[in-house]
Amino acid sequence: MSEPDAQPRAEVAVGLIVAEDGRLLLQHRDDKPELPGADLWGFFGGHIEPGEQPAEAFLREMDEELGWRPRHFELFTTREVHGDGWHNTSHVFAAHLEVALDALTLGEGQGFALYAPDVLHPDTLPGIADVIGEFAASRTYGRV
C-alpha cells in the first residue's frame, strides 16, 4: 500500500445522526466496485465542494442523501482517515434526528437502518466503530 501522503486526498463532511432512542442512523452504501467501501455500512455524508465550508457540506449532503436538514448540529471531530488507496480529512458532525424514519427519502445508497452504538452491522466501514465508540462515550452524544 502506498504512503498516506501519496494517496488521493479528499475532504468530507459526514454525520452521526442520533434517533430519539439513542440509536445511530447508518447508510448501506451502494454496491459499485469503484466506490470506496462499496456495500458496507457507514455514515451519511460526502465530499466538500470547492469553496464550501464543512458545515455547509454537511447540511447539503443530509438534504441530498436523506431529504432532511437537521435544525441543530455540532462538529464532533475532525480526523484523518486512510483506506486502501484513499485518504480523507473527515469532519464528523453530530445531529439529533427530529423526524420519523418514514419522513426520510433515501437519495444515495441501498438503504438505512438504526444501530445501537455497541451493536453495529458486521459489515461496517473500517474505523466507524472507533468513532462511534468515542462519540457514545462523549458529552456530545447526550446533548444531541
C-alpha positions in Angstrom: 0.0 0.0 0.0 1.3 3.5 -0.8 2.2 6.0 1.9 -0.7 8.2 3.1 0.8 11.3 1.5 0.8 9.7 -1.9 -2.8 8.7 -1.8 -5.6 10.7 -3.4 -6.9 13.2 -0.8 -10.4 14.4 -0.2 -12.2 16.4 2.4 -15.6 15.1 3.5 -18.4 16.0 5.9 -20.4 13.1 7.5 -23.0 12.8 10.2 -23.5 10.9 13.4 -27.3 11.1 13.3 -28.9 10.1 16.7 -32.5 8.9 16.9 -34.7 9.6 19.9 -33.8 6.2 21.4 -30.1 6.8 21.1 -29.5 4.6 18.1 -27.5 5.9 15.2 -28.7 6.1 11.6 -26.3 4.4 9.2 -26.2 4.1 5.4 -25.8 0.9 3.5 -23.5 2.2 0.8 -24.1 1.5 -2.9 -22.6 -1.7 -4.3 -20.4 -0.1 -7.0 -16.9 -1.6 -7.4 -15.3 1.9 -8.0 -16.8 3.2 -4.7 -14.6 3.1 -1.7 -16.4 1.0 0.9 -18.9 -0.4 -1.6 -21.7 -2.5 0.0 -20.6 -1.6 3.6 -22.4 0.4 6.3 -21.2 3.9 7.2 -22.1 7.5 7.8 -24.3 9.6 5.6 -22.3 12.4 4.0 -19.8 13.1 1.3 -17.2 15.3 -0.4 -16.9 19.0 0.4 -17.3 21.1 -2.8 -14.7 23.8 -3.7 -15.4 27.0 -1.7 -17.9 25.2 0.6 -17.4 25.1 4.4 -17.7 21.7 6.2 -21.0 22.7 8.0 -22.5 23.8 4.6 -21.4 20.5 3.0 -22.9 18.5 5.9 -26.3 20.2 5.5 -26.2 19.8 1.7 -25.3 16.1 2.0 -28.1 15.4 4.5 -30.5 17.1 2.2 -29.2 15.2 -0.9 -29.0 11.8 0.8 -31.9 11.9 3.2 -34.2 14.8 2.1 -33.7 16.2 5.6 -31.7 19.0 7.2 -31.1 18.9 11.0 -32.1 22.1 12.8 -29.3 21.7 15.3 -25.9 20.0 14.8 -22.4 20.4 16.0 -18.9 19.3 15.0 -17.9 16.3 16.9 -14.4 15.6 15.5 -12.1 16.2 12.5 -9.7 13.4 11.7 -7.6 11.9 9.0 -8.9 8.6 7.7 -6.9 6.2 5.4 -8.2 3.4 3.3 -7.0 1.2 0.6 -5.9 3.8 -2.0 -7.5 6.8 -0.4 -7.1 9.4 2.3 -9.8 11.7 3.7 -10.0 14.5 6.1 -13.3 13.8 7.7 -15.4 16.4 9.5 -17.8 14.4 11.7 -20.9 16.3 12.7 -23.5 15.1 15.3 -27.2 15.8 15.0 -30.5 14.7 16.5 -32.9 13.0 14.1 -36.0 15.0 14.9 -38.2 13.3 12.2 -39.6 9.8 11.9 -37.7 7.4 9.7 -40.6 7.3 7.2 -40.1 11.0 6.7 -36.7 10.5 5.2 -36.1 10.0 1.5 -33.1 7.9 0.5 -31.2 9.7 -2.2 -28.0 7.6 -2.1 -27.1 4.1 -1.0 -29.0 0.9 -0.8 -30.8 1.7 2.4 -30.5 2.8 6.0 -31.1 1.4 9.5 -30.7 2.4 13.1 -28.0 0.7 15.2 -27.1 0.9 18.9 -23.6 2.3 19.3 -22.4 -1.0 20.8 -24.2 -3.3 18.3 -23.2 -2.2 14.7 -23.8 -4.1 11.5 -20.9 -6.6 11.0 -20.1 -5.1 7.5 -19.3 -1.6 8.8 -16.6 0.6 7.2 -13.2 0.3 8.9 -12.8 2.9 11.7 -16.5 3.6 12.0 -16.8 1.6 15.2 -14.0 3.6 16.8 -15.6 6.9 16.0 -19.0 5.7 17.3 -17.4 4.4 20.5 -15.7 7.7 21.2 -19.0 9.5 20.3 -21.1 7.3 22.6 -18.7 8.0 25.5 -18.8 11.7 24.9 -20.9 14.5 26.3 -22.0 15.4 22.7 -23.9 12.1 22.5 -26.1 13.0 25.4 -26.6 16.6 24.1 -27.8 15.9 20.5 
